[in-house]
Amino acid sequence: MWTLIFAVIIKVTLSEGQDIDFGRETQSPNNINLDTCQYLKNVTDVEMLDQHQYATLEQCLYYYLAEEAQKKQKRFGILNALAALPPQAGTKSTPIKVFFQQVTLQHYELDEFRKELNIHGYMNVSWNDPRLRWDENTWKLKDLKIHTPNHVWVPVITSQSLETALRNGDAMEFRRVVAMSNGTLRTLINFSLKTFCDDTDFKSFPQDVYKCCYTFEPHFNQENLDFKTNGLPIFTDPKHFRDSGWSMSGSPPTTYHEAGNLPQVGFCVHLQRATSSLWIELTVPTTVCTVLLLLTPVFGHVHIQLTAKMFIILLQFIAMMLFSNRIAPHFGTASATPKILRFHEFAIVMNTLSICCSAVIWTLIRIRRTLPPWGWLIRWSHFVNRCLCRFNLADSSNVDSTLNANKGLSQQLPNADYQSDWTNAFIAIHSLSTFAMSVIVAFGYLVLM
């Protein structure tokens, strides 16, 4: 009997001992497993942490902020409210101010014929989210790197309008989202945008200016966003930007509101050819032809001037073919005519009129006359020829030899003096007409160019 009682007592004791040992074994891991987040919060200098420890501290801070935001907005029944809902969700606070601090261009592609400009670059954007505020004394962090933009709420921005944003091939991507301890989020948005340029200055070709404008607007939460700018100009990235023979300027980004109080940010890029090779290629032929046209009176006799003008109009038509190859492809997207082409057309018309005038005068000179001209015409022609064009005075021997050759005469004409007077009169008329056309050409250059 006593043996049985003793055996039962030993069994109960062993059973209690095993339970105690098992309890100790299950509790010992909890005793040695410290709270990692609490441990990292107690670190006085985060610079002494390893890289993985620093990343763990950032994760602890993020999940702490996400948990606090979830508690405040749990009535919406949405998971991860920090990323799904805007900061002022459920409140009547003022719209979120999104600041466009700087726009930087890295590369561009211009299609001169279709008047399209593709730009690539990035812009620095910031806004404030009160849900991402924390105490620096508690967490020992001044900023929090958000490795994935999907972990926080970000304003979705699109370019142009909602109807053409995707069809136009535009793209935007958030990079380097950083949250500050005061709730300010800063991000870098890479963009690739395309637009059609306004070339109303095509009349100044090849020195015309392409005006290409871009517009940003919110894609979601349009009534809860407001855009702001700081007035800084558009910058270019010196590491990647290449001008490609174009001089680029632009207007600073500005904010405005469209119909329906839709906030928008817009800026324009102006492009002008930086090289003068095309300008020289087009202006040199026109300038040379015009100068030769103005210098035709110094060639002497009317028939020599007529020959020179015929050669000049040949050069002008060759230059016109050059203009056709260089300028005509741009006419499909422009409604204006370049100034240089208009002046070249004007110079051809004036040269044609001058050729007609010289041909008529030369024909009149070759006609033999037996009656003298009026006295006032003789005096007036001598005055004009001596004052205006002294080298165009008629040579009676030359006139007589020309007339004899044309008429087959074998003897000297008795009225050669009369013919010389008529020749001087026609030369005076030709000189005045040539001078008048030269003045008109010079005036046309000042007006058209």
KAMO-V775205 format. One record per residue. N is the residue number from 1. PHI is phi in radians with two decimals (none if undefined). PSI is psi in whole degrees, -180 to 180 (NA if undefined). Layout:
# KAMO-V775205
N_PHI_PSI ; N_PHI_PSI
This chain:
# KAMO-V775205
1_none_-51 ; 2_-1.10_-34 ; 3_-1.12_-40 ; 4_-1.16_-41 ; 5_-1.14_-41 ; 6_-1.11_-39 ; 7_-1.14_-39 ; 8_-1.15_-41 ; 9_-1.11_-42 ; 10_-1.11_-40 ; 11_-1.14_-42 ; 12_-1.13_-39 ; 13_-1.12_-45 ; 14_-1.11_-38 ; 15_-1.13_-42 ; 16_-1.15_-38 ; 17_-1.13_-41 ; 18_-1.12_-38 ; 19_-1.14_-39 ; 20_-1.16_-45 ; 21_-1.10_-39 ; 22_-1.15_-38 ; 23_-1.13_-39 ; 24_-1.15_-40 ; 25_-1.16_-37 ; 26_-1.35_-23 ; 27_-1.62_-21 ; 28_-1.10_-39 ; 29_-1.10_-35 ; 30_-1.18_-29 ; 31_-1.27_-35 ; 32_-1.61_-15 ; 33_-1.50_100 ; 34_-1.39_156 ; 35_-1.26_111 ; 36_-1.10_-47 ; 37_-1.08_-42 ; 38_-1.15_-35 ; 39_-1.15_-44 ; 40_-1.22_-31 ; 41_-1.16_-29 ; 42_-1.45_-3 ; 43_-1.23_131 ; 44_-1.40_-32 ; 45_-2.25_108 ; 46_-1.25_-17 ; 47_-1.19_-18 ; 48_-1.46_-7 ; 49_-1.36_152 ; 50_-1.28_171 ; 51_-1.11_-44 ; 52_-1.22_-32 ; 53_-1.20_-40 ; 54_-1.12_-42 ; 55_-1.12_-37 ; 56_-1.15_-40 ; 57_-1.10_-40 ; 58_-1.11_-39 ; 59_-1.15_-40 ; 60_-1.07_-44 ; 61_-1.13_-42 ; 62_-1.10_-47 ; 63_-1.19_-29 ; 64_-1.15_-46 ; 65_-1.15_-39 ; 66_-1.13_-38 ; 67_-1.17_-42 ; 68_-1.12_-41 ; 69_-1.15_-35 ; 70_-1.16_-37 ; 71_-1.15_-40 ; 72_-1.26_-29 ; 73_-2.08_29 ; 74_-1.24_-18 ; 75_-1.16_-19 ; 76_-1.38_-17 ; 77_1.18_33 ; 78_-2.00_133 ; 79_-1.28_142 ; 80_0.94_62 ; 81_-1.09_-25 ; 82_-1.10_-30 ; 83_-1.77_-27 ; 84_-1.56_-30 ; 85_-1.93_146 ; 86_-1.21_163 ; 87_-1.03_-38 ; 88_-1.67_22 ; 89_-1.08_130 ; 90_1.44_3 ; 91_-2.13_169 ; 92_-1.88_37 ; 93_-1.33_173 ; 94_-1.22_159 ; 95_-1.06_155 ; 96_-1.28_128 ; 97_-1.59_117 ; 98_-1.77_118 ; 99_-1.70_124 ; 100_-1.64_100 ; 101_-1.44_-39 ; 102_-2.75_138 ; 103_-2.03_125 ; 104_-2.15_131 ; 105_-1.73_137 ; 106_-1.95_-29 ; 107_-2.83_154 ; 108_-2.58_158 ; 109_-2.36_122 ; 110_-1.99_129 ; 111_-1.83_104 ; 112_-1.15_-33 ; 113_-1.38_-37 ; 114_-1.65_-4 ; 115_1.02_48 ; 116_-2.03_141 ; 117_-2.27_122 ; 118_-1.80_127 ; 119_-2.09_147 ; 120_-2.30_136 ; 121_3.12_-155 ; 122_-2.61_162 ; 123_-2.43_143 ; 124_-1.57_121 ; 125_-2.22_144 ; 126_-2.50_155 ; 127_-2.73_173 ; 128_-2.03_133 ; 129_-2.24_104 ; 130_-1.04_-22 ; 131_-1.23_-15 ; 132_-1.85_34 ; 133_-1.72_144 ; 134_-2.61_166 ; 135_-1.57_120 ; 136_-1.14_-30 ; 137_-1.19_-27 ; 138_-1.48_-45 ; 139_-1.76_-9 ; 140_1.02_25 ; 141_-2.17_135 ; 142_-1.61_-27 ; 143_-2.52_160 ; 144_-2.27_119 ; 145_-1.43_122 ; 146_-1.63_107 ; 147_-1.27_-24 ; 148_-2.27_123 ; 149_-1.04_-19 ; 150_-1.26_-9 ; 151_-1.46_-14 ; 152_-2.35_165 ; 153_-1.36_132 ; 154_-2.27_146 ; 155_-1.27_126 ; 156_-1.49_117 ; 157_-2.00_139 ; 158_-2.23_164 ; 159_-1.87_161 ; 160_1.02_-125 ; 161_-2.11_169 ; 162_-1.14_-26 ; 163_-1.39_-28 ; 164_-1.98_2 ; 165_-1.09_-49 ; 166_-1.37_-38 ; 167_-1.19_-24 ; 168_-1.44_-4 ; 169_1.40_20 ; 170_-1.38_152 ; 171_-2.57_144 ; 172_-2.43_147 ; 173_-2.56_132 ; 174_-1.43_135 ; 175_-2.36_147 ; 176_0.96_60 ; 177_-1.41_123 ; 178_-2.26_131 ; 179_-1.82_133 ; 180_-1.64_164 ; 181_-1.15_-22 ; 182_-1.52_6 ; 183_1.67_0 ; 184_-1.43_131 ; 185_-1.90_133 ; 186_-2.11_137 ; 187_-2.51_162 ; 188_-2.03_120 ; 189_-1.88_114 ; 190_-1.41_139 ; 191_-2.39_154 ; 192_-2.39_110 ; 193_-2.18_150 ; 194_-2.34_141 ; 195_-2.62_167 ; 196_-1.73_134 ; 197_-1.60_152 ; 198_-1.71_120 ; 199_-2.04_53 ; 200_-1.21_-14 ; 201_-1.61_22 ; 202_-1.10_-21 ; 203_-1.12_-19 ; 204_-1.61_10 ; 205_-0.92_135 ; 206_-1.62_18 ; 207_-1.86_26 ; 208_-1.31_162 ; 209_-2.03_127 ; 210_-1.56_126 ; 211_-1.92_110 ; 212_-2.07_120 ; 213_-1.99_146 ; 214_-2.25_152 ; 215_-2.41_135 ; 216_-1.95_145 ; 217_-2.66_156 ; 218_-1.25_143 ; 219_-1.59_-36 ; 220_-2.21_164 ; 221_0.89_45 ; 222_-1.10_-34 ; 223_-1.39_-10 ; 224_-1.85_8 ; 225_-2.12_149 ; 226_-2.47_131 ; 227_-1.68_143 ; 228_-2.38_150 ; 229_-2.29_163 ; 230_-1.87_6 ; 231_1.40_7 ; 232_-1.29_148 ; 233_-1.27_176 ; 234_-1.40_132 ; 235_-1.77_161 ; 236_-2.11_142 ; 237_-1.39_111 ; 238_-1.15_-18 ; 239_-1.37_-36 ; 240_-2.04_-18 ; 241_-1.37_136 ; 242_-2.27_132 ; 243_-1.32_-23 ; 244_0.96_37 ; 245_1.43_14 ; 246_-2.16_143 ; 247_-1.67_123 ; 248_-1.93_135 ; 249_-2.49_173 ; 250_-2.94_170 ; 251_-1.68_145 ; 252_-1.10_149 ; 253_-1.06_133 ; 254_-2.24_156 ; 255_-1.88_148 ; 256_-2.79_169 ; 257_-2.12_133 ; 258_-1.55_-174 ; 259_-1.05_139 ; 260_1.48_13 ; 261_1.03_39 ; 262_-1.51_117 ; 263_-1.25_142 ; 264_-2.52_152 ; 265_-2.16_128 ; 266_-2.31_149 ; 267_-2.61_159 ; 268_-2.17_147 ; 269_-2.04_129 ; 270_-1.91_130 ; 271_-2.12_133 ; 272_-2.45_143 ; 273_-1.06_126 ; 274_-1.52_-25 ; 275_-1.60_150 ; 276_-1.83_13 ; 277_-1.11_-46 ; 278_-1.18_-38 ; 279_-1.10_-42 ; 280_-1.15_-41 ; 281_-1.06_-33 ; 282_-1.63_-33 ; 283_-1.47_-32 ; 284_-1.08_-49 ; 285_-1.04_-42 ; 286_-1.13_-42 ; 287_-1.13_-44 ; 288_-1.10_-46 ; 289_-1.10_-39 ; 290_-1.20_-42 ; 291_-1.12_-43 ; 292_-1.10_-37 ; 293_-1.14_-38 ; 294_-1.28_-23 ; 295_-1.66_3 ; 296_-1.06_-31 ; 297_-1.08_-24 ; 298_-1.38_-5 ; 299_-1.35_-6 ; 300_1.74_-122 ; 301_-1.11_159 ; 302_-1.10_-42 ; 303_-1.18_-29 ; 304_-1.23_-42 ; 305_-1.08_-40 ; 306_-1.09_-42 ; 307_-1.12_-41 ; 308_-1.12_-41 ; 309_-1.17_-35 ; 310_-1.12_-39 ; 311_-1.19_-38 ; 312_-1.14_-41 ; 313_-1.17_-28 ; 314_-1.13_-44 ; 315_-1.10_-37 ; 316_-1.14_-39 ; 317_-1.23_-33 ; 318_-1.13_-42 ; 319_-1.12_-34 ; 320_-1.10_-37 ; 321_-1.14_-38 ; 322_-1.09_-45 ; 323_-1.07_-37 ; 324_-1.09_-37 ; 325_-1.34_-32 ; 326_-1.64_-30 ; 327_-1.88_-36 ; 328_-0.96_-38 ; 329_-1.06_-19 ; 330_-1.55_-9 ; 331_-1.22_-21 ; 332_-1.15_-24 ; 333_-2.08_19 ; 334_-2.38_147 ; 335_-1.89_1 ; 336_-1.92_160 ; 337_-1.86_130 ; 338_-1.01_145 ; 339_-1.05_-41 ; 340_-1.14_-34 ; 341_-1.27_-38 ; 342_-1.12_-42 ; 343_-1.19_-38 ; 344_-1.11_-40 ; 345_-1.10_-43 ; 346_-1.09_-41 ; 347_-1.15_-37 ; 348_-1.14_-41 ; 349_-1.10_-44 ; 350_-1.16_-38 ; 351_-1.15_-38 ; 352_-1.11_-44 ; 353_-1.10_-39 ; 354_-1.15_-38 ; 355_-1.12_-43 ; 356_-1.09_-42 ; 357_-1.12_-45 ; 358_-1.14_-38 ; 359_-1.14_-40 ; 360_-1.16_-44 ; 361_-1.10_-42 ; 362_-1.13_-35 ; 363_-1.16_-42 ; 364_-1.16_-35 ; 365_-1.16_-35 ; 366_-1.33_-12 ; 367_-1.38_130 ; 368_-1.44_130 ; 369_-2.14_145 ; 370_-1.88_-7 ; 371_-1.91_144 ; 372_-1.32_155 ; 373_-1.31_174 ; 374_-1.12_153 ; 375_-1.11_-44 ; 376_-1.12_-30 ; 377_-1.23_-37 ; 378_-1.14_-47 ; 379_-1.14_-42 ; 380_-1.15_-41 ; 381_-1.18_-40 ; 382_-1.12_-40 ; 383_-1.11_-46 ; 384_-1.14_-44 ; 385_-1.19_-34 ; 386_-1.38_-32 ; 387_-1.61_-39 ; 388_-1.66_-46 ; 389_-2.51_80 ; 390_-1.14_-31 ; 391_-1.40_1 ; 392_-1.75_12 ; 393_-1.09_143 ; 394_-1.29_140 ; 395_-1.80_114 ; 396_-1.10_-38 ; 397_-1.15_-39 ; 398_-1.17_-42 ; 399_-1.11_-44 ; 400_-1.10_-42 ; 401_-1.15_-37 ; 402_-1.14_-45 ; 403_-1.13_-41 ; 404_-1.11_-39 ; 405_-1.18_-39 ; 406_-1.29_-36 ; 407_-1.68_-9 ; 408_1.31_24 ; 409_-1.41_145 ; 410_-1.94_6 ; 411_-2.38_161 ; 412_-1.24_136 ; 413_-1.31_138 ; 414_-1.27_-19 ; 415_-1.87_36 ; 416_-1.13_-33 ; 417_-1.12_-39 ; 418_-1.09_-41 ; 419_-1.14_-36 ; 420_-1.14_-40 ; 421_-1.11_-43 ; 422_-1.12_-39 ; 423_-1.11_-44 ; 424_-1.08_-36 ; 425_-1.15_-45 ; 426_-1.18_-35 ; 427_-1.14_-38 ; 428_-1.11_-43 ; 429_-1.08_-42 ; 430_-1.13_-39 ; 431_-1.13_-44 ; 432_-1.13_-43 ; 433_-1.13_-41 ; 434_-1.14_-42 ; 435_-1.10_-42 ; 436_-1.10_-43 ; 437_-1.17_-35 ; 438_-1.13_-41 ; 439_-1.11_-41 ; 440_-1.12_-41 ; 441_-1.11_-44 ; 442_-1.12_-42 ; 443_-1.15_-39 ; 444_-1.11_-35 ; 445_-1.10_-43 ; 446_-1.15_-36 ; 447_-1.38_-47 ; 448_-1.41_-30 ; 449_-1.73_NA
